[in-house]
């Protein structure tokens, strides 16, 4: 069973965890949009913006600098990469928006929980000080700026 207690995150990985928080907020916004009977195309417009602006760069950073710490043959890395590809396909899906948005909400949340509770824990156990310093150097946390032209979840 996966523990739900808060984890002590290495300071160098904390900005990535903050990115994850914004991803979980996206999941909540999708759920809220559905519960408010918001048109799927409005929700999709927001998820498209989030993917392009936040999630795609986050995936690229993880894949280039974080995942190599455990190596391409590591089963956790293989799982994370497969989930990245699956999520990318879901975000790019243009037909049956309601179904793809529902899958994005479910699968993105599960993916973030996996990375936070399992993968990042393993990475911070394995990473050298130099590897962590490199992550800190390349991922400078910026203030999250919300797309505010359609706050459908409010």
N, C-alpha and C positions, 0 to 999 in steps of 0.2 A: 504494500500500500504506500502511496506517495504521501509524504508528510505535508501538512498545510501550515506548519509553523514557519515564521519568517527565517530566512537564511542570512547568514553573514556574508555579504558579497564583498569581494576584493574591490578596493576603491577604483582600480583601473577598469573594472567591468561595470561599475555603477552607472555610467552614462548609457551603456547598452541596456541595462535594466530599466532605466528611465524611458528609453525608447519603447521597451516592452509595455510599460505602463500605458503609453499612448495607444499602442495596439489594442490593449484590453479595453481602453475607452472606446475605440472604434467598434469593437464587438458589442459593447453596451449600447452605442448609438444605433447600430443596426437593429438590435433587439427592440429598443425603444421606438424606432421608426416603424417596425412591424406592428408593435402593440398600439401605436397611434394611427394605424392604417395609412401611413404615408406611401405615396406612389413609389414603386421600386426604382423608377428612373431617377427620382430625386436622391434616393439613398445611394444608388449606383454612381451618380455624379460625384458624391462626396467620397465614396470608396476609391474611385478612380484617382481623384486628387490625392488622397492619403497614400495610395500605392506609389504614385509617381514621385511625390514630394518627400515621403518619409520611409515607407517600407522598402522600396527598391534599393535606395542608398544603404539602408540598414542591412539588408541581405548581402549586398556587395561587400560591405565592410566585414561582416562576420565571415564570409567565404574567403576573403583575401587575407585577413589578419588573425582571426580568432580560431576558426576551424583547423587550420594547419597545425596548431599546437598539438592536437591529438592525432593528426595524420588522416589521409584520405581513406585508409583501410579500417579505421575505427568504426565500429557498428553504430555508435551514437552520431558520428559525423555523417555516415551514410543515411541514417534516418533523418537528420536535420536537413540535409541537401535534398532528399526526396520530398520532404514537406515543403521546402522553399519552392521547388519546381511545381508541385501540386497547387500551392497557393497562387503562384504566378499565373498558372492556367486559369484558376477560378477568377482572379481579378480581371483577366483579359476576356473572359467569357462575355459574349454580347447577346446571347439568346437565353431565354428562360431566366431572366434576371432575379426573380424572387427565389428560385431554387439556388442559383449560384451565390446570392447574398446570404442565404441561410447556411450554405456550406462554408462560406468565408467566415461567418460569425463562429461557427462551431470549430472549424479546423484551425483558424488563427488562434483562438483561445487555447485550444489543446496544444498547439505548437509552442506558444509562448510559455505555457505551464511546463512543458517538457524541457525547454531550454533553461528556464529559471531554476527548476527543481532538480534536474538531473544533469543536463549537459554543462551548464556553466559551473556547477559544483565540481564536476570532473575536470574541467578546464583549469579552474583556479587551483586545484590540487596538483596539476601537472605542469603548469606554466612556469617558466623561469622568470626571474626578475626582469631580464632583458625583454622577454616576450610581452610581459605585462606593461613594461615601460613603452614599448612600441604601440600597443593598443591605446594607451593613454595619450600618446603623442598624436596619433592619427584621428582619434575620435574626441574632438573638442565639443563638449555639450553646448548646444545652443538653446535659447529659450524657444519652447514650442509655440508656434503661431498657428492658431486655428483658422481654417477657412470659414469665414463668417457671413457669407452671402446667403446661406440657407441653413439656418440652425433648426432643422426639422425635428430634432430630438427634444427641443425645449417645450 
